[in-house]
Amino acid sequence: MDIFTLTVRGIITEAREELAGSMIKTLNGYLQKGLEKGNTLVKSECLEIYTDIFKRFGAFMLRQNSLVDKNRLMSAISVLLGSQCEISLRKRASQCMGAFAVALNSQQL
């Protein structure tokens, strides 16, 4: 799991914006499913990947309405913030929500 996450995060870091749409579209379904139905480790890894995506391609992703269901994603992250899960998972959810909020805020500027 760690190797997979590091690889995906490396790809996100190195990817050009022209490839962002197809990359996000490919990853989003898996990441969303991991957030909603995965175990703690899977949820944690998905949150880290989403955080990287928001930091690198947040404004691009939010301009492309068809890439991600923003309400569903925000709901999934919010559930993790309010749950009685491990504190490390809530911390990652908080970081992810923060990166998501910055991307949403920059979209409106």
Sequence and secondary structure as in RCSB ss.txt:
>XXXX:A:sequence
MDIFTLTVRGIITEAREELAGSMIKTLNGYLQKGLEKGNTLVKSECLEIYTDIFKRFGAFMLRQNSLVDKNRLMS
AISVLLGSQCEISLRKRASQCMGAFAVALNSQQL
>XXXX:A:secstr
 HHHHHHHHHHHHH  HHHHHHHHHHHHHHHHHHHHHS HHHHHHHHHHHHHHHHHHHHHHHH TTT  HHHHHH
HHHHHHHSSS HHHHHHHHHHHHHHHHHHHHHH 
